[in-house]
Amino acid sequence: MTKREVVKLAVEGRRPPYVPWAVWLTLEARQKLIEHYGKQDLSDELHDHIIGLGGGDLLVDLGDGRVRDVFGVVWDRSVDRDIGQPSCDVLPEPTLEGYRFPDPLDPRYFDSIPEQIEEFGDRFRLFNVGFSLYERAWTMRGMANLMMDFHDDPDFVDELLGAIADYDIAQVRKALQYDIDAVAFGDDWGQQRGLQMSPAHWRRFIRPVLKRMYGVVREAGKYVFIHSCGRVQELFDDLIEIGLNCFNPFQPEVMDVSALMKKYHGRLAFYGGLSTQRTLPYGTPGDVRQVTRRLLAMGRDGGYICAPAHSIEGDVPVENILAFIETLLEQPGWRASR
């Protein structure tokens, strides 16, 4: 059975021969492993089950640690090299007048897909649409401004979110021409203690647009993944209703991982779950092994992809990263499939 087939079983809530996984790494954490293994290509060490396709922004380097994305947002990456801080000044007023959206079909988003599929053909193919809706809106308008727009100018919010969705859908339709398995939308709605907006505002502004976006993927017979950090479990039933198959990153600091896996088994799969706030940076290798084994035990009946709750940061000791990887590889089903 290929890695691709194992992930499909897990996403569908069926029992796989072992729990599939993905190891997310920031630039700093990846460099630690490169130095440990003495090689740039970590494929044979990580054995990731998912290949990420597309996604990301086509960035222009402005110098001094700053880059500009295709939407015109300038990101300061002088401290955070992976994401950075956005300027949020593309739309200083609540209007799209004079603004031109970038080309969603820029070939640079798609040119590498055939080569990646050829190289990692046994992996589950996940096309990524980062900053897919609400996040894209607030990085262009500014979060405080967008929150005020919810109240003061709802028609503009509808227009902005609709235009962003049109961009995403055009990109997704192009991606669906390739032999992919799923589309992953990135859109953080949460914080540690709940949503960044009221549930009523999420259902008024966000849900209808997501339903349209998810529908394009589901109509093509593919899976829908969403990445949303924070405490957002009050939205799970809504998300299932509009077509979600798999939720990520499944943060244990803000979610009861065990209870949610039991409650939604067969209806929603989860992807993530290993703490990048506590266990990985501050635990011992033994702690990492213990928590990883617990997650694997909970996911053995399907509905789970084991992964960090976010990309592993540079402050995580290399011994802890290795403990995570080694515990994944100890699964009897994985060893039997080799």
Secondary structure, DSSP 4 states (H G I P E B T S, - for coil): --HHHHHHHHHTTPPPSS--B---B-HHHHHHHHHHHT-S--HHHH--SEEEEE-S---EEEETTEEE-TTS-EEE-SS-SSS-EE---S-SSS--TT-----TT-GGGTTTHHHHHHHTTTSEEEEEE-S-SHHHHHHHH-HHHHHHHHHH-HHHHHHHHHHHHHHHHHHHHHHTTS---EEEEE---EETTEESS-HHHIIIIIHHHHHHHHHHHHHTT-EEEEE--SS-GGGHHHHHHTT--EEE---TTTS-HHHHHHHTTTT-EEEEEE-TTTHHHHS-HHHHHHHHHHHHHHTTTSSEEEEESSPBPTTS-HHHHHHHHHHHHT-HHHHHH-
